[in-house]
Amino acid sequence: MDMIKNFIEGAYDHLMDRDPQSMAYFGGGLACKAVENGMAKCFNAIIVDARKKPRMAMLEEIRLYMMERFYNLKEEVQKWDGDVCEATLLKMEEFAEDIRYKLYLIYKCRLLIDYLY
């Protein structure tokens, strides 16, 4: 927060008015409903064959699929060097660069406005 205050005091004041420690002002849902829809479609596509079976057999097949999937994901996680997967780290770096650039532009615009007035 100190970095924001030193960089753009108006943004700092805006955040402090809304108590940044509280998540009450931030949405908890998905920003894009397509993600949720995509996950449901993916899961439904996988269980198509299982849905044709009797209930107990269907549930057993889904249970086995989920157990196998969790095991495979656990194996993948154990290969990571850190606590976060590499794809996520790369995406975070892209976002950081984008945010730095936008903050730089805001800062330059603010200097220009201060200069003109």
Long-range contacts (C-beta under 8 A, 24 or more apart in sequence): 7-103, 7-107, 8-103, 8-106, 8-107, 8-110
